[in-house]
């Protein structure tokens, strides 16, 4: 299964890219299981886990949401005012 993952702000600096196509190791997975796989490749992202905002196909979601092939997952640091 493949999903597209978008990284925003300083998270994209950690990864070195704004987006990636990511192959998921299981056909049945959740946001949390995908994050666990991403943290293996980019361990510094895990430092932001507690405050990271996650959306799937433009909707903010919790970590237990199931993900299907072709969806877009966006990872964002906490929103900042300005």
trRosetta pair geometry for C-beta under 8 A, 3 or more apart (Angstrom, degrees):
i j d omega theta_ij theta_ji phi_ij phi_ji
1 23 7.3 131 76 -159 46 57
1 24 4.5 -28 79 56 100 109
1 26 7.4 -24 24 92 123 37
1 27 5.5 135 -36 -116 122 53
1 29 7.4 -168 67 17 147 117
1 68 7.5 -117 -154 -175 133 39
1 69 4.5 -120 -144 -89 91 87
2 21 5.8 4 -174 179 119 96
2 22 6.7 151 -154 77 66 43
2 23 5.5 -35 -96 -97 80 59
2 24 7.0 -178 -93 7 25 83
2 69 6.4 49 45 -150 57 81
2 70 7.0 48 82 -70 79 47
3 21 7.7 167 86 -156 32 55
3 22 5.5 -23 66 63 79 96
3 24 6.2 45 2 -32 105 118
3 34 6.9 -23 47 -130 148 146
3 67 6.1 -17 -80 165 149 129
3 69 7.3 -134 -67 -140 73 33
3 70 7.0 -31 -106 37 58 5
3 71 5.2 -17 -129 67 106 74
3 72 7.0 167 -177 -95 85 25
3 73 5.7 38 152 -3 131 107
4 19 6.1 5 180 -175 98 115
4 20 7.4 171 -154 86 57 39
4 21 5.7 -35 -100 -102 70 62
4 22 7.3 142 -115 14 18 83
4 70 8.0 8 -4 -167 92 39
4 71 7.7 -141 35 107 74 38
4 72 4.7 -20 70 -113 104 77
4 73 7.2 172 87 27 51 66
5 19 6.5 166 87 -152 48 65
5 20 5.3 -8 57 57 97 85
5 22 5.1 31 -6 -11 117 132
5 34 7.8 178 -83 160 126 125
5 38 7.0 165 -148 -98 171 136
5 72 7.8 166 -86 -162 26 56
5 73 5.0 -19 -110 72 74 98
5 74 7.6 155 -163 -92 53 28
5 75 6.6 15 -176 -6 100 109
6 18 6.7 -10 -152 156 74 73
6 19 4.8 -23 -103 -98 63 96
6 72 6.5 29 -13 178 110 100
6 73 7.1 -173 24 93 73 47
6 74 4.3 -19 66 -111 111 77
6 75 6.9 178 86 24 57 66
7 11 4.4 -137 -168 115 97 100
7 12 4.0 147 109 -80 105 69
7 14 7.6 -128 -174 54 143 90
7 15 5.0 173 -29 25 173 141
7 17 6.7 95 35 91 127 66
7 18 6.0 -150 59 -154 82 32
7 19 6.8 -171 15 -77 76 41
7 20 7.8 35 -14 -1 110 93
7 75 5.5 -13 -110 65 62 103
8 11 5.9 41 59 46 48 112
8 12 6.2 0 -124 -26 6 108
8 18 7.9 46 -87 -148 43 79
8 74 6.7 37 -23 -179 114 99
8 75 6.9 -167 19 90 82 54
8 76 4.4 1 51 -109 132 79
8 77 6.9 -132 92 11 92 75
9 12 6.6 136 60 15 22 96
9 13 7.7 -47 138 -3 46 101
9 76 6.8 73 16 -151 112 70
9 77 5.1 -86 77 23 135 114
10 13 5.0 -45 -153 31 50 119
10 14 6.6 57 148 -24 70 95
10 77 5.7 31 44 -33 99 149
11 14 5.6 -46 -154 29 38 114
11 15 6.6 23 153 -6 67 107
11 45 6.4 60 -144 -121 93 96
11 48 6.5 -109 -89 59 101 167
11 52 7.5 84 -84 -123 140 112
11 75 5.4 -138 156 113 163 106
11 76 7.0 -138 11 -121 141 22
11 77 5.8 -179 -31 -42 102 90
12 15 5.9 -60 -143 47 35 103
12 16 7.7 -134 166 30 59 7
12 17 6.5 -106 -157 93 83 30
12 18 4.9 9 -135 -99 136 53
13 16 7.4 32 -172 -75 27 41
14 42 6.0 102 137 179 104 126
14 44 4.9 -149 -152 94 122 120
14 45 5.7 149 118 -70 148 76
15 20 7.2 -117 171 -26 138 125
15 42 5.4 -39 -97 -100 75 160
15 45 7.2 33 -61 -66 92 121
17 20 5.7 88 97 -58 143 91
22 34 7.2 92 117 -161 142 107
22 37 7.7 129 175 107 123 124
22 38 7.2 -28 -136 -85 152 95
24 27 7.9 132 100 -85 110 25
24 29 5.5 -132 176 22 136 155
24 33 7.9 75 -159 113 113 103
24 34 6.0 -51 -110 -103 115 93
24 37 6.9 160 -129 34 66 167
24 67 7.4 170 -79 97 166 125
25 29 7.9 100 59 -70 66 141
25 37 6.4 177 1 -105 109 140
26 29 4.8 124 77 -59 107 105
26 33 6.8 -38 42 144 130 146
27 69 7.9 -24 -145 -51 75 105
28 66 7.3 -40 -163 -145 71 112
29 33 4.3 -122 -159 77 99 132
29 34 5.9 107 139 -49 131 84
29 66 7.2 130 86 -149 35 65
29 67 5.6 -29 88 51 87 101
30 33 5.0 98 49 6 73 97
30 34 7.2 -135 96 -1 41 87
30 63 6.7 66 142 154 117 60
30 64 5.6 -42 -158 -154 144 33
30 65 6.2 131 -155 71 85 37
30 66 5.7 -60 -97 -95 69 44
30 67 6.4 125 -145 -1 19 90
31 34 5.8 -61 -154 39 32 110
31 35 6.3 34 151 -21 68 106
31 54 5.6 106 -171 147 141 153
31 56 6.7 -116 -82 -53 114 123
31 61 6.1 164 -45 105 151 119
31 62 7.3 171 43 112 140 40
31 63 5.0 -128 84 -144 109 44
31 64 7.3 -25 36 11 98 12
31 65 5.2 42 -16 56 114 89
31 67 6.1 119 -67 -44 57 116
31 73 6.8 156 -125 -131 90 130
32 35 5.6 -52 -147 35 32 112
32 36 6.5 38 153 -23 64 102
32 63 4.0 64 -64 171 99 103
32 64 6.6 7 -10 -78 122 44
33 36 5.5 -45 -150 30 35 117
33 37 6.8 35 151 -17 62 102
34 37 5.7 -55 -154 36 36 110
34 38 6.4 36 149 -20 68 106
34 67 6.1 11 -31 23 138 159
34 73 6.6 166 116 -29 154 174
35 38 5.5 -54 -146 37 35 113
35 39 6.2 38 155 -24 67 104
35 49 7.0 108 169 -123 135 102
35 54 7.7 -71 -69 -93 124 145
35 63 7.1 -55 11 -136 141 103
36 39 5.9 -52 -148 32 29 113
36 40 7.2 38 150 -26 58 97
37 40 5.9 -46 -162 20 37 115
37 41 7.3 22 149 -6 63 103
38 41 6.0 -64 -160 42 39 104
38 42 6.2 -26 163 39 77 99
38 45 6.2 -49 130 78 106 155
39 42 6.8 -77 -125 72 29 62
39 43 6.0 60 178 -113 71 46
39 45 5.8 -129 -102 74 68 102
39 46 4.4 68 -139 -66 121 105
39 49 7.5 4 -87 -73 133 122
40 43 7.4 10 -140 -71 15 78
42 45 4.6 59 110 -10 106 114
43 46 5.7 -36 -171 10 54 117
44 47 5.8 -28 -173 7 55 116
45 48 5.9 -62 -170 38 52 106
45 49 7.4 84 135 -59 70 78
45 52 7.8 39 177 -77 87 150
45 75 7.6 8 -159 156 125 154
46 49 5.2 -7 -160 -32 52 119
48 51 6.0 -81 -169 60 67 88
48 52 4.8 85 134 -60 96 103
48 77 5.9 -79 -153 -109 136 84
49 52 5.8 -43 -130 9 23 119
51 77 6.9 25 112 -163 106 65
51 78 4.7 -45 165 -48 114 110
52 75 5.8 -16 -174 -164 123 90
52 76 6.8 138 -164 70 69 43
52 77 6.6 -53 -110 -106 65 40
52 78 7.8 -95 -90 -47 25 63
53 60 6.4 -51 -174 -128 101 109
53 75 7.6 145 78 -160 54 41
53 76 4.4 -24 64 68 102 101
53 77 7.5 18 16 101 89 9
53 78 6.9 118 -24 -100 102 40
53 79 7.2 31 -20 -34 149 85
54 60 7.1 106 80 -151 50 63
54 61 5.9 -65 105 63 96 81
54 62 8.0 84 66 -143 117 8
54 63 7.2 90 39 -83 152 63
54 73 6.7 -17 -166 -169 95 95
54 74 7.1 154 -156 79 45 57
54 75 6.0 -9 -104 -103 74 64
54 76 7.7 -173 -74 25 31 77
55 58 6.0 0 160 -145 131 11
55 59 5.8 158 -157 75 91 28
55 60 5.1 -54 -93 -86 86 45
55 61 6.3 116 -133 6 36 85
55 73 7.2 162 84 -155 49 48
55 74 4.5 0 54 50 98 104
55 76 7.5 27 -1 0 100 115
56 59 6.1 -28 65 61 67 84
56 61 4.9 0 11 -1 104 145
56 65 6.1 -150 7 115 147 143
56 67 6.4 -139 -127 -106 139 90
56 71 5.5 3 -168 168 98 132
56 72 7.2 146 -158 79 49 51
56 73 5.5 -17 -100 -101 73 72
56 74 7.9 -162 -73 18 28 72
57 71 5.5 -79 -43 -151 102 92
57 72 5.7 109 -82 48 54 85
58 72 7.8 38 -31 78 68 115
58 74 8.0 54 -85 3 39 131
61 65 4.1 -36 175 -8 132 156
62 65 5.8 131 64 -27 66 94
67 71 5.4 -131 -161 51 86 143
67 73 6.9 -18 -122 -65 137 122
68 71 5.8 100 62 -27 63 116
76 79 7.5 25 140 -66 125 69
77 80 7.8 11 105 -29 106 104
